[in-house]
Amino acid sequence: MATRRRLSSVPKAAPKQDIVDYAREVIRAEAEAVAQLPARLNGGFARAVEMVLACPGRVVVTGMGKPGFIAQKISATFASTGTPSLYLHPAEALHGDLGRLVPGDLVLALSNSGETDELLRLLPAVRRLGAPIVALTSGARNSLADRADVVLEIGPVPEACPLGLAPTASTVALLAMGDALAMAVQHRRGFSPEQFASLHPGGALGRQLLRVRDVMRTGPRNPTVRSDASLRETAAVMTRTEGRPGAASVVDGQGKLIGIFTDGDLRRLVQSGEVDFTRPVSAVMGKSPRVVGPDDLAIAAAAMLRDIQVDQLPVVDADGRPVGLLDIQDLLAARLLG
């Protein structure tokens, strides 16, 4: 059980080292607030996880003041890891925003003291809507805890404040407990990297999980010619393909990839004086090209392009048929290459 303490105040003219030492004490106090949380987890936490998993609606997270900011972050974490969620400001809810809460939702209410007036005034209306309530608070016996279906306790956390008043260590503990709940739910859902990427398409984390299929060129944007096509026909296909990728996959009679012909190949033929546009492309194509699969990580494919210093890679399926073309310009646009 944490003991209550208050960090001593520091005189305004304190030496710089004293200030640094004091800041270290603040951080230690907040670290201690988190360190004692594992011992507080019990069957109530497991029940809260099951309630969230069984919720047919959204996890509506609410809190006032500093816990309200923590509530917004916890809600965002739920939403980004596969659990629909929104933040509800308790004071605004009392003046019309309660309409954001619908049958099937679950309410996660944050209050260190458990006595936040705006939050307590909201709970009867939540009950009338039939929403279960999970309380995230300091103890099992306060006004919020008494009205909740499940209580997640952070304990009587001493604040890392000279006055012992400003929410500091308690908000860190609220955040850690809320994150633990969201991550436990994510773990139980079996939320996959692919699902994570689908919810983070614009961020660095999402880009790391993009698959080749998400950025490759397909259909009419994937130029493909048969091995008996002439060099003239091949150049025409590459020219009229949307986006002009500067390469064409060459396939055999069964549609399987056997080579690739690129703008670079054409330039080399011109420089050597060996251009004969009537020749079959199979005679001048690059044979046994490096390939990737549609389910490969795009970032790994980008690394391959960089390592072998080419601008395009054919994308083949399990049968060796070209189903797409990976072009360096698309990887640059997706910020997978710098």
C-alpha positions as CSV (number, residue, x, y, z in Angstrom):
1,M,0.0,0.0,0.0
2,A,1.4,3.4,-1.0
3,T,2.0,5.8,1.9
4,R,1.0,9.4,1.5
5,R,3.9,11.9,1.2
6,R,4.5,15.3,-0.2
7,L,7.6,16.4,-2.0
8,S,9.3,19.3,-0.3
9,S,9.2,22.7,-2.0
10,V,12.3,24.2,-3.6
11,P,13.3,27.8,-2.9
12,K,13.2,30.0,-6.0
13,A,16.9,30.7,-5.8
14,A,17.8,27.0,-5.4
15,P,21.0,25.9,-7.2
16,K,20.5,24.2,-10.6
17,Q,21.6,20.8,-9.2
18,D,18.9,21.1,-6.4
19,I,16.3,21.6,-9.1
20,V,17.6,18.6,-11.0
21,D,17.5,16.5,-7.9
22,Y,14.0,17.6,-7.1
23,A,12.9,16.8,-10.7
24,R,14.3,13.3,-10.1
25,E,12.2,12.9,-7.0
26,V,9.1,13.9,-9.0
27,I,9.8,11.2,-11.6
28,R,10.5,8.7,-8.9
29,A,7.2,9.5,-7.2
30,E,5.3,8.9,-10.5
31,A,7.3,5.7,-11.2
32,E,6.3,4.4,-7.8
33,A,2.7,5.2,-8.5
34,V,2.9,2.9,-11.5
35,A,5.0,0.3,-9.9
36,Q,2.4,-0.5,-7.3
37,L,-0.4,-1.0,-9.8
38,P,0.3,-4.7,-10.7
39,A,-0.5,-5.8,-7.1
40,R,-3.9,-4.1,-7.4
41,L,-5.0,-6.1,-10.4
42,N,-7.6,-8.8,-9.5
43,G,-10.7,-10.5,-10.8
44,G,-12.3,-7.2,-11.3
45,F,-9.8,-6.3,-14.0
46,A,-10.5,-9.6,-15.8
47,R,-14.2,-8.9,-15.6
48,A,-13.7,-5.4,-17.0
49,V,-11.8,-6.9,-20.0
50,E,-14.7,-9.4,-20.6
51,M,-17.2,-6.5,-20.4
52,V,-15.4,-4.5,-23.0
53,L,-15.1,-7.6,-25.3
54,A,-18.8,-8.3,-24.9
55,C,-19.8,-4.6,-25.5
56,P,-21.8,-4.4,-28.8
57,G,-21.4,-0.6,-28.9
58,R,-18.5,1.7,-28.0
59,V,-16.4,2.2,-24.9
60,V,-17.3,5.8,-23.9
61,V,-14.6,7.2,-21.7
62,T,-15.3,10.1,-19.4
63,G,-13.5,12.2,-16.9
64,M,-13.3,15.8,-15.7
65,G,-10.2,18.1,-15.4
66,K,-6.8,16.4,-15.7
67,P,-8.4,12.9,-15.6
68,G,-10.5,14.1,-18.5
69,F,-7.4,14.6,-20.6
70,I,-6.2,11.1,-19.6
71,A,-9.7,9.8,-20.6
72,Q,-9.2,11.2,-24.1
73,K,-5.9,9.4,-24.5
74,I,-7.3,6.1,-23.2
75,S,-10.2,6.5,-25.6
76,A,-7.8,7.1,-28.5
77,T,-5.8,4.0,-27.6
78,F,-9.0,1.9,-27.6
79,A,-10.0,3.2,-31.0
80,S,-6.6,2.7,-32.5
81,T,-6.4,-0.9,-31.4
82,G,-9.7,-2.3,-32.6
83,T,-12.2,-1.2,-29.9
84,P,-14.6,1.6,-31.0
85,S,-14.5,4.4,-28.5
86,L,-15.2,8.1,-27.9
87,Y,-14.6,10.6,-25.2
88,L,-17.6,12.2,-23.5
89,H,-17.1,15.4,-21.5
90,P,-19.2,15.0,-18.4
91,A,-20.2,18.6,-18.0
92,E,-21.2,18.9,-21.7
93,A,-23.0,15.6,-21.4
94,L,-25.3,17.2,-18.8
95,H,-26.2,19.9,-21.4
96,G,-27.0,17.8,-24.4
97,D,-24.0,15.7,-25.3
98,L,-25.5,12.7,-23.5
99,G,-27.1,12.0,-26.9
100,R,-23.6,10.7,-27.9
101,L,-24.3,7.7,-25.6
102,V,-26.5,5.0,-27.2
103,P,-27.8,1.6,-26.0
104,G,-25.0,-1.0,-26.2
105,D,-22.3,1.4,-25.0
106,L,-20.1,0.8,-22.0
107,V,-18.9,3.7,-19.8
108,L,-15.4,3.9,-18.4
109,A,-15.4,6.7,-15.8
110,L,-12.1,8.2,-14.4
111,S,-11.9,10.1,-11.2
112,N,-9.0,9.8,-8.7
113,S,-11.1,10.9,-5.7
114,G,-14.3,9.3,-7.0
115,E,-16.2,12.4,-5.9
116,T,-16.2,14.5,-9.0
117,D,-19.5,16.3,-9.0
118,E,-20.1,16.5,-12.8
119,L,-19.3,12.8,-13.2
120,L,-21.6,11.7,-10.3
121,R,-24.5,13.8,-11.7
122,L,-24.0,12.0,-15.0
123,L,-24.3,8.5,-13.7
124,P,-28.1,8.3,-13.1
125,A,-28.7,9.1,-16.8
126,V,-26.1,6.5,-17.8
127,R,-27.9,3.9,-15.7
128,R,-31.2,4.9,-17.3
129,L,-29.7,4.1,-20.7
130,G,-28.6,0.7,-19.4
131,A,-24.9,1.2,-20.0
132,P,-22.6,-0.7,-17.6
133,I,-20.1,1.4,-15.7
134,V,-16.4,0.6,-15.1
135,A,-14.8,3.0,-12.6
136,L,-11.1,3.9,-12.6
137,T,-10.5,5.5,-9.3
138,S,-8.3,5.5,-6.2
139,G,-10.2,3.0,-4.1
140,A,-13.1,0.6,-3.8
141,R,-15.2,2.9,-1.5
142,N,-16.1,6.3,-2.9
143,S,-19.2,7.7,-4.6
144,L,-18.1,6.7,-8.1
145,A,-17.0,3.2,-7.0
146,D,-20.3,2.6,-5.2
147,R,-22.2,3.3,-8.4
148,A,-20.0,1.2,-10.7
149,D,-20.3,-2.4,-11.9
150,V,-16.6,-2.9,-11.7
151,V,-13.9,-0.9,-10.0
152,L,-10.3,-0.6,-11.1
153,E,-8.2,0.8,-8.2
154,I,-5.1,2.8,-8.6
155,G,-4.7,3.2,-4.8
156,P,-4.2,6.3,-2.7
157,V,-1.4,7.7,-4.9
158,P,0.7,10.6,-3.3
159,E,0.9,13.5,-5.8
160,A,4.3,14.5,-7.1
161,C,3.6,18.1,-6.1
162,P,5.1,20.4,-3.4
163,L,1.6,21.0,-2.2
164,G,0.4,17.5,-2.7
165,L,-2.5,18.8,-4.7
166,A,-1.8,19.1,-8.4
167,P,-2.8,15.9,-10.3
168,T,0.5,14.3,-11.3
169,A,1.3,10.9,-10.0
170,S,-2.4,10.0,-9.9
171,T,-2.9,10.9,-13.6
172,V,0.1,8.8,-14.5
173,A,-1.4,5.9,-12.6
174,L,-4.8,6.4,-14.2
175,L,-3.2,6.4,-17.6
176,A,-1.2,3.2,-16.9
177,M,-4.3,1.4,-15.7
178,G,-6.3,2.5,-18.7
179,D,-3.5,1.4,-21.0
180,A,-3.4,-1.9,-19.3
181,L,-7.1,-2.4,-19.9
182,A,-6.9,-1.4,-23.5
183,M,-3.9,-3.6,-24.2
184,A,-5.4,-6.6,-22.4
185,V,-8.5,-6.2,-24.6
186,Q,-6.3,-5.9,-27.7
187,H,-4.5,-9.1,-26.7
188,R,-7.7,-11.0,-26.1
189,R,-9.1,-9.8,-29.5
190,G,-6.0,-11.1,-31.3
191,F,-5.7,-7.8,-33.0
192,S,-3.3,-8.3,-35.9
193,P,-0.6,-6.1,-37.4
194,E,-2.7,-5.9,-40.6
195,Q,-5.6,-4.6,-38.6
196,F,-3.4,-2.1,-36.8
197,A,-2.0,-0.9,-40.2
198,S,-5.5,-0.4,-41.6
199,L,-6.3,2.0,-38.7
200,H,-3.0,3.9,-39.1
201,P,-2.6,4.4,-42.8
202,G,-1.0,7.8,-42.5
203,G,1.4,7.2,-39.7
204,A,5.0,5.9,-39.5
205,L,3.7,2.8,-37.6
206,G,1.2,2.0,-40.2
207,R,3.7,2.5,-43.0
208,Q,5.9,-0.1,-41.4
209,L,3.0,-2.6,-41.7
210,L,1.9,-1.9,-45.2
211,R,1.8,-4.9,-47.5
212,V,3.0,-4.9,-51.1
213,R,-0.6,-5.3,-52.3
214,D,-1.4,-1.9,-50.7
215,V,1.0,0.0,-52.9
216,M,1.5,-2.1,-56.1
217,R,0.1,-1.3,-59.5
218,T,-2.5,-3.7,-60.7
219,G,-4.9,-4.3,-63.6
220,P,-4.4,-1.9,-66.5
221,R,-1.6,-0.2,-64.5
222,N,0.4,-3.4,-64.6
223,P,1.9,-3.7,-68.1
224,T,2.4,-7.4,-69.1
225,V,3.4,-8.8,-72.5
226,R,3.9,-12.3,-73.9
227,S,7.4,-13.6,-74.6
228,D,6.7,-13.5,-78.4
229,A,5.7,-9.9,-78.4
230,S,8.1,-7.7,-80.4
231,L,10.2,-5.0,-78.9
232,R,8.0,-2.4,-80.6
233,E,4.8,-3.9,-79.1
234,T,6.5,-4.0,-75.7
235,A,7.6,-0.4,-75.9
236,A,4.0,0.6,-77.0
237,V,2.5,-1.2,-74.0
238,M,4.9,0.5,-71.6
239,T,4.2,3.9,-73.1
240,R,0.4,3.7,-73.1
241,T,0.2,2.2,-69.5
242,E,-1.3,4.7,-67.0
243,G,1.5,6.2,-65.0
244,R,4.2,4.9,-67.4
245,P,6.0,2.7,-64.9
246,G,8.9,2.1,-67.3
247,A,8.8,-1.7,-67.2
248,A,6.8,-4.6,-68.4
249,S,6.5,-8.1,-67.1
250,V,7.1,-10.8,-69.7
251,V,5.1,-14.0,-69.4
252,D,5.1,-17.4,-71.1
253,G,2.1,-19.1,-72.7
254,Q,0.7,-20.1,-69.3
255,G,0.9,-16.5,-68.0
256,K,3.8,-17.2,-65.7
257,L,6.6,-14.6,-65.3
258,I,9.8,-15.4,-67.2
259,G,11.4,-11.9,-67.4
260,I,11.1,-8.1,-67.2
261,F,11.9,-5.4,-69.8
262,T,12.7,-1.9,-68.6
263,D,13.4,1.6,-69.9
264,G,17.0,0.9,-68.8
265,D,17.2,-2.1,-71.0
266,L,16.0,-0.1,-74.0
267,R,18.5,2.7,-73.4
268,R,21.3,0.1,-73.2
269,L,20.2,-1.4,-76.6
270,V,20.2,2.1,-78.1
271,Q,23.7,2.9,-76.8
272,S,25.1,-0.4,-78.1
273,G,23.4,0.1,-81.5
274,E,21.5,-3.2,-81.3
275,V,18.0,-1.8,-81.5
276,D,15.8,-4.0,-83.6
277,F,12.2,-3.4,-82.9
278,T,11.1,-6.5,-84.7
279,R,13.0,-8.8,-82.3
280,P,10.9,-10.7,-79.7
281,V,11.2,-9.1,-76.2
282,S,12.3,-12.5,-74.8
283,A,15.6,-12.1,-76.6
284,V,16.5,-8.8,-74.8
285,M,14.6,-9.0,-71.5
286,G,16.1,-9.4,-68.1
287,K,15.7,-13.1,-67.2
288,S,14.9,-14.5,-63.7
289,P,14.1,-11.1,-62.2
290,R,13.8,-10.6,-58.5
291,V,10.2,-10.7,-57.4
292,V,8.0,-10.1,-54.3
293,G,4.7,-11.4,-53.2
294,P,1.6,-9.3,-52.6
295,D,1.6,-10.2,-48.9
296,D,5.2,-9.2,-48.3
297,L,5.9,-6.2,-46.2
298,A,6.2,-3.1,-48.5
299,I,9.1,-1.8,-46.4
300,A,11.1,-5.0,-47.0
301,A,10.3,-4.7,-50.8
302,A,11.5,-1.1,-50.6
303,A,14.8,-2.3,-49.1
304,M,15.2,-4.8,-51.9
305,L,14.7,-2.1,-54.5
306,R,17.3,0.0,-52.8
307,D,19.8,-2.9,-52.4
308,I,19.7,-4.2,-56.0
309,Q,19.3,-0.7,-57.4
310,V,16.3,-1.2,-59.6
311,D,13.2,0.9,-60.0
312,Q,10.5,-1.8,-60.4
313,L,9.8,-5.3,-59.1
314,P,7.2,-7.7,-60.5
315,V,4.7,-8.9,-57.9
316,V,3.8,-12.6,-58.4
317,D,1.2,-14.9,-56.8
318,A,1.9,-18.4,-55.6
319,D,1.8,-19.8,-59.1
320,G,4.4,-17.3,-60.4
321,R,1.9,-15.1,-62.3
322,P,2.5,-11.4,-62.2
323,V,-0.4,-9.8,-60.3
324,G,1.1,-6.4,-59.9
325,L,4.1,-4.2,-60.4
326,L,5.9,-2.4,-57.6
327,D,7.3,0.9,-58.7
328,I,9.8,3.1,-56.8
329,Q,7.6,6.2,-57.4
330,D,4.8,4.6,-55.5
331,L,7.1,3.7,-52.6
332,L,8.4,7.3,-52.5
333,A,4.8,8.6,-52.5
334,A,4.0,6.2,-49.5
335,R,7.2,7.6,-47.8
336,L,8.7,4.1,-47.6
337,L,11.8,5.4,-49.3
338,G,13.7,8.5,-48.4
